[in-house]
Every structure is written in structure tokens, then in C-alpha cells.
């Protein structure tokens, strides 16, 4: 199987000069230059994720190391994370402003996020905004590494991170839009804080009642609502508490005498969102009623990487044989990577509304 995967990766960037493959319905038989469709590798898949947004930009590649597009945001994305003993390229298909693209993405470029609550490092329940790096994966399961943010470290001593966890695929995703109540997930009836630390010295916190403390809760240096504590469970002489630091919910057992009743600030809320921008119309553009195959050119390689949807406005300034380098008038979700450009075939767009064939590019 490894030899088969390596062969596919090696062939992904090869330009086929012969006739188009019968199964490639996006290739025009009348085109002056026939271009192969991008062949994605087919390694065993550990987890598959789908999302409408991702919280970070990334680079899309024809094959590892050959970038063709910088993606700023998406409208839909499908990610296949491979079985691997270390981070490996992920297979990505996406839609961004009615343009479809596909390719490979570096294993570290798209962080994972919690899709539902789980405990990591005995004491930490990460919220959906926390970015996680995957370190290995097998069918249905992923190992992740989680950095502890500065705010959490300021209230919890003795743990520097990163945290490690092995989770089923369903616990994770590539977006940060999951909605779940971390307090209820650990057995709390409410997230309303009713207690504060009883003293001004660090107190041990353990994963089990009466267990050895693996970290210390640090008293705040000044008034701070985040120091307010939710009492989840009592098991004398210990109580199980929850402390929300924003990114994480810290959950563990302390002595009952280490906390005391305090003012309740009310429910703690969370809100997350990702903004997108809209482009503006441009004169001299053309649009097509049908989807048009989109070609990415990087150096001497030209491969069909997706398609331009009906109504997307394109601009072509010159021609290179049957090929037209194009820009998108209203697309801001992605752009060509350094040294790359997007192309369409003249034969695919010559009947599109507003198309006026540009002059051929002069040879130097």
C-alpha cells in the first residue's frame, strides 16, 4: 500500500500531453491543449471532517511543497486526514465564493478543534476555540497536542504543557463553531459560579477525590471574575470544582476548606465567529452560465484543480495559446500562491457573457 501511495504522489504533478482520460468529463476534446486533472493521493483515511468555515488561512498544494493557492476563508470544506505515525499531508476539497478547488494541505496547516467536550491531561476541558495539532492517527482515532494558553497558566501552576490526548474522530473537527456546555458535560447543573478560593496560597488540585494534587490553583493577584468557582460535586472532605479560564475549563478535586462561598457573577457565556468579506464588481469582466474547469499553473506544471461556478466574474488580460490567465473580480476568499497563476481555456469561455478575447501574449 505504501508503494501505491508513493506512486500516486509522484504522478500527481505530471502533465499529460496525450488525449484526456475518458472519465475526466471536465476536459474539452476540442481544446488545443489537453490538460490532466489533478490526481490526489489515496492513502488510508483515519478521519474525514466537513465544515462550513475554518478559523485560519492555509496554502493549497498540487503535491507537498508545490503551492498554488493561498486560501483566506471557505464556504464549505472537506478534509481527509490520513493514517500516519506523524503529521502528513491532508486531502482537501473546498468551495470558496462559488469556486471549487482541491489539493493537499500540510498536516500542520489546519489545526483541529473540539467538536464535543472531553478531558485532556486529567484536569482540562478545551473549548471549541482551542487549536490542537495532530501528531498521529489511525482509523477512527487521532492523537493531539494542545498548548496551554497564558491566561490558563496564570491561574494553574505545575502544568506547562503541551497536553496530550487520544480521541475518536467524532470529538474533533476543523472548525471552531461547535456549541457545547462544558460545565454540564462534567456533571455540573449550572455554570453559575458560587465559590472563590478561601485563602491566598496555592492549593493542590487532583483528578480524583483524595488523590495527589497534580497542579496548584493560584490565587489571583487582584479582583478577577475568572477566579470564581463552580462546585460540581461534594464528597467530604473534598469537592469537585470547575474553573473557567476562557479557553479551558479546569476540572478537579480540592479540599472543601480550600473554597468558600462567594458572589455569583451569573452564567458565563461564550461566543465565537468568523467574518468574511465581499468583493465589488469590476468593469471588463465576463461570466459563464456553466461551470468552467480551472487550471493552476506552477512553473511548467498545469493541472485542473477545480472549477469556476456559474456567474463568477473573471478577467482575462492576455492569451497563451488556448489558455487564458484569469483573475477573479469578486473573489477574495483565495488568491494564487507566489509563482502560481490560474488559467481557463479559451474554448471553454469563448461563448460566455461579456467575453472579449484579449490579445495574445507577445514572445520576448
N, C-alpha and C positions, 0 to 999 in steps of 0.2 A: 504493500500500500504506500510506503514512504517513497519508493521509486516512482510510483504512479503520480503522486502529488508533485514530486520534483520535476517530472516531465511536463506536467501541466503548467507549472510556474514558469519553466523555461520557454514554453511556447506562447505564453500569454502576450508577449510583446512582439511576436513575429508578424511582419506584414505579408499577407498572402497576395501574390500578384496574379494568381490564376482566377478562374471563374468563382463566383460566390457559391457558398455551400447551399444545398437545396433547402436546408431547414432555416436558413437565415432570410426571413421574409422581409427584413428591413432594407436589404441591399437591392438596388435597381440593376436589372440585367442590361439596361441600355447605357449605364454610366460609363464615361470614358475611362475612369479609373475605378477599379473594383477594390474595395477596402474591407478587410476582415472585421468581424465583430469581436469585441474584447472577449477573450476566453478566461473566465475566472477559475481559480484553482478549486478543487473539490476535496479538501481534507475532511475527515470525520468531524462532525459538528458536536460540540459539547452543549452549547446553549444557543437559542435563537431569540432575539429581542426585537420588538416592534415598538415604535413611539411616534408621536406627532412632533416632538421637539427634542433637541438636545441642548444642554446648557453651555456648551463650549464649541468653538470652531475647530476644524480639523482639516487635514490635507488628504485628498483622494488621489490614489495612485493607480497607474496601469499595472504595475507589479511593484514589489517592495523596492523603494528607492527611486522610482520614476514617477514623480508627482505631475499631475495635470490640472488639478483644480484645488483652490482654497475655498472651503465651504464655511460660510458665516452662520447660516441657520437653515433649517429644513422645515418642510410641511409634513413630511412623513419619512420614516427611515426604517429599514430592516437590517439587522446586524446578525451575522453568524459568527460566533466565537468558536474557534477550533479546539479540538482535543490537543493539549500541548502540556509539556512539563515546564514551560516558561512562556512569557508573553510572545505571541506570534501574530502575523497579520490577520486581520478580521475581514470577512467578506461583507461589503456594504452595498445596498441598493437604496436610492433615495429619490424623493421628489422635492424640488425647490422651485416655487413660483412657476409651476406647470412645465418644468424641465426635468426629465428623468435622467439620472446618472448612476453608474455603478463602477465598482473598482475595489481595491484593497486599501485598508487603513492600518497604520502601525498599531500594534497591540496596546501601546501606552497612550495613544492619542485620544481615545474615547473612554473617560472614566466611567465606572459603574456607580449606581446609587441604590439605596434601599427601596425596594418596591413594597415591602411589608416589614414590620418590626422584628428584630432579632437581637440577641445579646452577644457582644463581642468582648473578649478579654475579661469575662466574668462580671464586669460592672457597667458596661457601656451599651446603650441602645442608640445607634446612629439614626439621625433624622434623614429625610429624603434629600436634603441639600448637601450632605456629606459626600465628597468624592472618594471613591475607592479604586485602587489599582489591582488588577487581577494578576496573580503570579503563576497560576497553573490551572488546568481544567481537565476534567474527564466527563464522560457522558452524563449529563444531568446535574453536574456539580462543579462549583468554582471555588478556588482558594483566593482570598482577597487580602490586601494590606490596607490598613486605614490609619492615616495620620491623625493625631490628636491636635486640635486647634489651640491657639494661645489662651483663649477665654476659658476653655475647659481645664487646661493645665494650671491656670491661676487659682482654681478652687479645689484641685485634686492633686496632692503630692504623691510621689512614689511610683508614678507610672509615666514613662516618657514616650512610649510607643515606638514604632507603629504597632497597632493592634493587628492580630491575625485571626482570620475566621474562615471556615469552610462551610459554604451554604449551597442549598439547592438552587437551581436556576430561577425558580419562582420568587425567591427572596430578593432578586436583583433586577435592575433594568438600566437602560442607557439615558433615561430622562430623570429629572428630579421633581416630577409632578405628582408623585404618589401622595395620597392623603390617608394617614392613619393616626390613631390616637396612641402614642407611646405609653402613656400612663395606664390606659385601660388594658393594653397588651401585656403589662406586667402585673395586672391584678388590682390596680387602683380603681376605686369607684368614681373618682374625680381627679382632675388635675389642679384643683384649688389648693394652694399652699397654706398650711395651718401651723407650721413649726419653723423654728430657727435654731441655729446651734446654741447650746446652753453656755458655752464658755468661749474664751479667746485663744485656746490652744488647739493644735491639730488633733483630730480624733480618728482612730482607725475605723476603716470600713471593710467589711468582709463579704464574700459571695454567699456564705451560709450563716445561719444564726449560731452565735458562739464560736464561729470559726476564726482563724488567724487573719488579722487585717492585712490585706494586700496593697492598700493605699491609705492615704490620710486625707480627710476633708479639711481644707484650710479655711479658717475664718476670714471673712472679707476685711480689707484694710479700711473700708468705710461703708456707709449705708449702701446696700445693694439688694434689689428685689430678687436677683438670681440666687441669693443665699437662702431664700425661703424654701422650706422643705415640705414635701408631701409625705405623710405617714401612710404607707400602703398596708402594712400588716404588723400585728403585735404578737410577740412570742417571748414573754418575760424570761429573762431581763433584757431582751433585745427587741428592737423594732426594725422593720424593713422600710427604707425610705427611698424617695425619688427626688432627685435634684436636677432641674432643667438648666443646662448651660447655653441653650440655643441650638448648637449643632448636635449635642448629645444629651440623652437622659442618663444620668448616673444612678444606678440602682444597686443597693446593697444593705447589709445589716450593720447597725451600730447599737451601742448600749442605750437603753431607754433614757438614762440620765444624761446622755450627751445632747439631747434635743429638748426644747421646751416650746410651749405654745406661744405663738406669735401672731401678729396681724395677718389677715389673708388678703393678698392683692387681687384675688379673683382668678378667673380662668386665664391661663397663659395661652395665647394664640400664635399661630404661625401662618405666614403667607409667603408663597413663592410665585414667581412669574418670569417669563422670558418675553422681552419685547421684540417686535420685528418692524422693519421699515418698509415703506412703499416707494417705488421709483416714480418718475414722472415721464410723460410722453415726450417723444423726440421726433422732429420732422425728418423726412427722408428714410423712413423705416418701411418694412414690409412685413406682412403676416400671412400665415398659411392656414387653410381650413383643415388640413390634415396634419398628423404628426410627421415630423421630418427627422430622419436619422441624424444624430450629432456625432461628429468626428473630433477626437482630440489628437493634436499633433505635438509630439515631444521629440525634438531632434529629427531623426529620419523615420520615426515611427508614427504611423497614422492608424488609429483604430476607432471603430464605432463604439462609443461608451454609453450611449443612451439615445434620447430623442427629445426634440423640441415640440411641446404641445401646441394644439391649435390656438391661434390668437396671440401667441407670444411675439412681441415686436423685435425684429432683428435688423441689423445694419451691416451692409457689406460694402467695403470701400474699394476692393480690387478682386481680381480672379487669379488663380494659379491652375491653369488647365481647366478641368471641370470643377475645381474646388474653389469655394469662396470663404476666406477668413471672415468670421462674423463676430459682432458684438451684440449684446442684448440691451435694448433701450430701457427696459423697465425692470430688469432683474438685478437685485443687489444681494441675493442670498449666496451667490458664489461668484468666483472670478478665476481666470486662468492662473495657474501657478507660474512662477518665474520660469521663462524659457518655453512656455507652452502656449498654444492658441487653439481656439475652437473653429471648426470648419463645417460647412454643409456643401452638398453637391449642387451644382448649377441645375442639373436635370431634375432635382427634387424640388426646387423652389422657383423655377422659371415662370410658372403659372400662378404664383402666389400674388395676392393683392398688394399693389404698390411696388412690386419688384421692378427695378430698373438695372439691367446688367451693368456693373462697373467695368472700367477699362482694365485690360489685362495688366498684370504686374510686369514692369519693364525689367529685362535682364541686364545685370551690371556687367 
